[in-house]
């Protein structure tokens, strides 16, 4: 009896000490919801209709393949450790006998080919090119290197030590350098017969497109100029190359605060002579400027008399067809939606892409698949509904499409679209304890900023939604991103979606805000004036998000917090520095903090007429300009191998906090990058974020 009373007393004490979430018991942990499946690098082989992808399963990244008709996933690598080594550049050889991939690096950030040492080992790892012989399953390291491409037979070209190297898998010879030239070499592209190699040599002030054909023959340069040439695309017959030309040099010190057209042109060069002619020039308007959405120019040469490219000229990132016989362009994708993730059919007669359009009013915050028949111009939506469909590729089997599929409750999985029916692949890869059934479906919301700009977002509301609750604004990074009404096709934002779900489960109302500078809502939203270091006008959208939450009946306006990473960390810091009265607490993850450095110039050079004004505005656009007003508790999180936002941004801000005697919490992750390559590090960040918000908003 005494033992029973003791157990009851302990149980009562535990019940008092554990946090109570209004109206519900805790259903899942931060760890469990962080175990989302994440496939990437989906690729197909037209010869055999096989597909392959990389799958990240709690930090263990491996290559999977599947073949028709069942497309049963089969793991063909054995990387069974959470070691932070990503898999990228996954490609079939032309005959489908081999797969090549790169293991290591961080291809979502700067210095992509620099090794990542998340385990903090005494000796650094390396970025390596691996090959898989599919018939035998033999998997081996070819060499250190990056960005491989297949040529004729089983010949590979790749970048190593700033040079172009090659290796023929059918020959018992070591890899060797084939092009050693000035500049940063990249954008490798073999001719259709696989015997000539085009590349870009970026020399800073200008960039040239070269063609390598023989070790004893000089490089052929296509119409060398003072401009920057890029995006080489071979004609189907291999006699010509289309490419994009932009301005070179540095130009005059024009006013810094003025918006100007960024010109670009499409040229076509003769492979034999090196001579080239301008084929098309972008409209000289702001909308006609060089596009900066996914895929950039998206230049393709699908058939001999037709080019395809992307332009923002009508206010949306749309695809256009250029008829090389009539020298006319035709819009292929009319409508108020953006196009991304373009892929061509192997026969060159059609293309498939993802877009935020469809028959539902809130499809603006989703991705669905559509195709265009390049022979007739016929446009056709292929998927619909409340799911997210991304990164489509034709398998080569008729019009069958492989893609990545998600819903509000199910994370990404590979899928096959055949005859209008979708088949998911690898559902068993989602862990048994992943809480899919307990997740909620966010809803699309809109609200105005102070200057009248319409702001967009997704609202996560707890199941029990009666009492006044704490709330959190989530701010994405980029800023060229769009958060969706479901699991994201980007790993970083699948993770923040998981955090938002966990916060909602704990009783928070969460608003994921899509602020101006983001994609998906047209050119004027994407490229507005007075933003970033030129005025931070986008902060109005963040403040409006907090005020929107404060106006909801189910939200306690005295318990609103904010968190965000990268550019979202910058805007989180801005919120805490400018409006601590509204945002009571924040988590600033890898944030940008000092905009003033954008205009650091050496003495004695030409200075823009508005240089002093621009520099002052940049300072005022930084959170460090308003530190005296910052009273809200904050948690700073940063990894010290961050290749997107320098660690110094957080180190310098924390130094200022120390000098001012301001309190703060912090978490530093040694050896990891901007993207939390190691799963255990990602979970640590997630738990720190959730716990800090809970401690300050749900005491």
ABEGO torsion letter per residue (X at the ends): XAAAAAAAAAAAAAAAABBBBBGBBBABBAAAAAABBBBBGBBBBAAAGBBBBBBBBGGBBBBBBBBOAAGBBBBABBBABBAGBBBBGBBBBAAGABBBBBBEEBAABBGAABBBBAAGBABBBBBBBBBBBAAAGBBBBABBEBGBBBBBEABBBBBBGGBBBBBBAABBBBBBBABBBBEBBBGBBBBAAGABBBBBBBAGABBBBBBBABAABBBBBBGBBABBBBGBBBBAAGABBBBBBBBBEAEBBBBAABBBBBBBBBBBBBAAAGBBBBABBBBBBAAABBBABBGEAGBBBABAABBBBBBAAAGBBBBBBBBAAAGBBBBABBEBBBBBGBBBBAAGABBBBBBBBEABAAAAABBBBBBBBAAAGBBBBABBEABBBBGBBBAGBEABBBBBBBBAABBBBBBBBBGGBBBBBGAAABBAABAAAABBBBBBBBBBBAAGBBBBBBBBBBABAABBBBBBBBBBBOABBBBBAEBBABAAAAAAAAAAAAAAAAGBBBBBBBBBGBBGAEAAAABBBGBEAAGGAAAAAAAAAAAAAAABAABBAABBBBBBBEAAAAAAAAAAAABAAABABBBBBGBBABAAAAABBBBGBBBBAAAAAAAAAAAAABAAAAAAABABBBBBBBBAABAABBAAAAAAAAAAAAAAGBBBBBBBBBGBBAAGABAAAAAAAAAAAAAAAAAAABX
